Amino acid sequence: MAERLWIMRHGEAGPGQPDPERQLTPHGKQEAARMATWLYASERFTSGRPPLRLAASPYRRARQTASIVAERLGIEVETLPLITPDAPIEPIIDWLQQHAMGAPWLLVSHMPLVGELTGRLVEGDMRARHGFPTAAIASLEADVWAAGCARLSDFHTPASIS
C-alpha cells in the first residue's frame, strides 16, 4: 500500500525582521483555517488509516499555520528544524525514509522548500520545482520516499476548494 504525504505552504505572512519571526496576516489565518476545514472534511483522515502526524518548520508563520490545522484536526504539532525555507532536500528525504513509512504526515513549511521537495520527490530532478500559493497543499503517494518515486495525487489551494 502506498504511503501518503501532504506538503503545505504556510498562510500569507506579513513583512518583518527577523524572517523567522514573521507572523501570519489575518488573511493568512483565514487561508490556514479554510484548508484545515477542507482537510477535516476529507475522508482521507477518517478511513481507518494510522493517525496523521503534523510537523512544522520552527519559523513562526509555519507554526501558526500548523497550529490552526492541528486544532481543527485534533492532533499535535511537532517542530521539525529540517524544513526551513532554504534547507537542503536530501536530509528531508532521509528523514522521510526513517519516519514517514507506515504513518501519514503533513509537513508545513515555506517556499522555496515546499516546491523543491515536491519537485524532487515527484520528478526526481534537482531542478524540478512546483509552484505553491500560500496555504496550498500537495498530496503525494509513494511506496518509498526517494527522488522520483512519488506521485502527485492532489493539489489544492484555498481558492480551489469549495
HELIX and SHEET records of a PDB file:
HELIX    1   1 ASP A   19  GLU A   21  5                                   3    
HELIX    2   2 PRO A   26  ALA A   41  1                                  16    
HELIX    3   3 GLU A   43  PHE A   45  5                                   3    
HELIX    4   4 ARG A   60  LEU A   73  1                                  14    
HELIX    5   5 ILE A   89  HIS A   99  1                                  11    
HELIX    6   6 LEU A  113  GLU A  123  1                                  11    
SHEET    1   A 6 VAL A  77  THR A  79  0                                        
SHEET    2   A 6 ARG A  53  ALA A  56  1                                        
SHEET    3   A 6 TRP A 105  SER A 109  1                                        
SHEET    4   A 6 GLU A   3  ARG A   9  1                                        
SHEET    5   A 6 ILE A 137  ALA A 142 -1                                        
SHEET    6   A 6 ALA A 150  HIS A 156 -1                                        
END                                                                             
